[in-house]
Amino acid sequence: METHVVAVPSKQAYLPFREYRTWYRITGSLDGGKLPLVVVHGGPGCTHDYVDSFKGIAELDGRAVIHYDQLGNGNSTRLPAKGSDFWTPALFLEELDALLKHLGIQDRYAFLGQSWGGMLGAEHAVRQPKGLKALVIANSPANMHTWVSEANRLRQELPWEVQETLLKHEEAGTITDPEYLTASRVFYDRHVCRVVPWPPEVARTFAIMDEDNTVYRNMNGPTEFHVIGTMKDWTIEDRLHLIEAPTLLISGKHDEATPLVVKPYLDQVRGVEWVLFENSSHMPHVEETDLCLATVSRFLSSHD
């Protein structure tokens, strides 16, 4: 007996945002009746590619899944001349609101943010938008000081020669040196993505960031553990109690977003559910794809 696989329809387009363009893609149909899911990538300064696997939720439960590249990244307008005063959470909140309105889903939607995307999701959710019916915060800090201290604690567990190399180049300001990048990769392979070699969609995001790291450099810094950008003092801990939307928190056992990093969400968000993926680091959607997508689908389905 033949099995016929029905392809889920996909549409790509651009949102006019300010005088720029934001690329987005819809997988599935917005007319399906289920909560459409907006998936927001991390960084700040990554692209949708590495979180692409979440489009599989459209096939799992029939809901529309929307990906987009935030301004300055990927397929959206690149702005390499813009400085740190331009790249703010307020800019990306405005862009998100514009996308929701453009798609006509502002009155009823679900949000999934990974890493920085979850930070943006928390900033969005504390404003208590009436249309936000379900929130997924994936591998995200609530306070950058905790993030940096935990990242540096994990860094101290790296081989001594790797630590020495990192420190040497940070002190010398030679953080684009191939030796520094190679040493950094040891941390990334332990705590960012443990699939070796990195899947093509993950490698693609990092390759695009190598080509243009404007947003990441300005807001974060050169690496996950050397945070010297404008977000270095960011926190949302004191506002998390304002979140009203049902919330799912996910993280990995080997994640740079350690239990201490995600703890404020558990302590402050009413009724939050936490799922820890035992065989993952920062990307359960890549490292344990089937389980991660099924977990998110189950949560969303309970709020349709």
Secondary structure, DSSP 8 states (H G I E B T S, - for coil): ---------EEEEEEEETTEEEEEEEES-TTSSS--EEEE--TTT--GGGGGGGGHHHHHH---EEEE--TTSTTS---TT--TTT--HHHHHHHHHHHHHHHT-TTSEEEEEETHHHHHHHHHHTT--TTEEEEEEES--SBHHHHHHHHHHHHTTS-HHHHHHHHHHHHHT-TTSHHHHHHHHHHHHHHT--SSS--HHHHHHHHHHHH--HHHHHHT-SSSS---STTTT-B-GGGGGG--S-EEEEEETT-SS-HHHHHHHHHHSTT-EEEEETT-SS-HHHHTHHHHHHHHHHHHHTT-
